[in-house]
Amino acid sequence: MGKTAGNRDWAQIYAIYHNVLIYDVFEQWQTLVFLLFHAFVFSLLSVLFLIYFDQICFFLDSFFLSGAARLAAGFTGAVTALSAVCLLFAAANFLYSDVPLQYEMA
């Protein structure tokens, strides 16, 4: 029961996979920075919508009806807050799948 030429030793498989993991982590750092930066921007926008909600509604009153202006401002603030949460979740998922999960798989 000897090895055939097509089978690889576990050490060779681990060495190849480990090199791919190290390359993958260092290659995709821009994705993490992109996600965190945009999560920060969207969270800042949602806080600004919350602080200046009345002023935004007064501004939108000139374009819409009174109820529609509040709806538009509230909807926009809610969407920016949800986008910030989703981007933070994506960044956390990216970190989890890039570092510890790949270490577990290796």
C-alpha positions in Angstrom: 0.0 0.0 0.0 2.4 2.7 -1.1 1.7 6.2 -2.2 0.9 7.0 -5.8 2.4 10.0 -7.5 -0.9 11.8 -7.5 -1.4 11.8 -3.7 0.0 14.6 -1.6 1.3 14.4 1.9 -0.6 16.3 4.6 2.5 18.5 5.2 2.5 19.6 1.6 -1.3 20.3 1.6 -0.9 22.3 4.8 2.1 24.3 3.4 0.2 25.1 0.2 -3.0 26.1 2.1 -1.1 28.1 4.7 0.6 30.1 2.0 -2.7 30.8 0.4 -4.2 32.0 3.7 -1.3 34.4 4.4 -1.5 35.8 0.9 -5.3 36.2 1.2 -5.2 38.1 4.5 -2.6 40.6 3.3 -4.1 40.9 -0.2 -7.6 42.0 0.9 -6.9 44.6 3.6 -8.5 47.2 1.3 -11.9 45.5 1.7 -11.8 45.8 5.5 -10.8 49.5 5.3 -13.5 50.2 2.7 -16.2 48.5 4.9 -15.1 50.2 8.1 -14.8 53.7 6.5 -18.2 53.5 4.9 -19.8 52.1 8.1 -18.3 55.2 9.9 -19.6 57.6 7.3 -23.1 56.1 7.3 -23.3 56.0 11.1 -22.2 59.7 11.2 -24.9 60.5 8.6 -27.5 58.7 10.6 -26.5 60.6 13.8 -26.6 63.9 11.9 -30.1 63.0 10.6 -31.2 62.3 14.2 -29.7 65.6 15.6 -30.9 67.8 12.7 -34.2 66.0 12.1 -36.4 69.1 12.5 -34.2 71.3 10.3 -34.2 68.6 7.6 -38.0 68.4 7.8 -38.4 72.2 7.5 -36.1 72.1 4.4 -38.1 69.3 2.9 -41.4 71.0 3.6 -40.7 73.4 0.7 -40.6 70.4 -1.7 -43.2 68.0 -0.2 -46.3 68.1 2.0 -45.7 68.2 5.7 -46.3 64.5 6.3 -44.3 63.4 3.3 -41.3 65.5 4.4 -41.2 63.8 7.8 -41.6 60.4 6.1 -38.8 61.2 3.7 -36.4 62.4 6.4 -37.3 59.5 8.7 -36.9 56.9 6.0 -33.5 58.4 4.9 -32.2 58.4 8.5 -33.4 54.8 9.1 -31.8 53.6 5.8 -28.5 55.2 6.7 -28.6 53.7 10.2 -29.4 50.2 8.9 -26.7 50.6 6.2 -24.1 51.4 8.9 -25.1 48.3 10.9 -25.0 46.1 7.8 -21.5 47.4 6.9 -20.2 46.9 10.4 -21.6 43.3 10.3 -20.0 42.7 6.9 -16.6 44.0 8.3 -16.9 41.7 11.3 -17.8 38.8 9.1 -14.9 39.6 6.9 -12.5 39.6 9.8 -14.0 36.3 11.2 -13.8 34.5 7.9 -10.3 35.8 7.1 -8.4 35.1 10.3 -9.8 32.6 12.8 -12.0 30.6 10.5 -9.1 30.0 8.1 -6.9 29.1 11.0 -9.5 26.5 12.1 -9.7 25.1 8.6 -6.0 24.9 8.3 
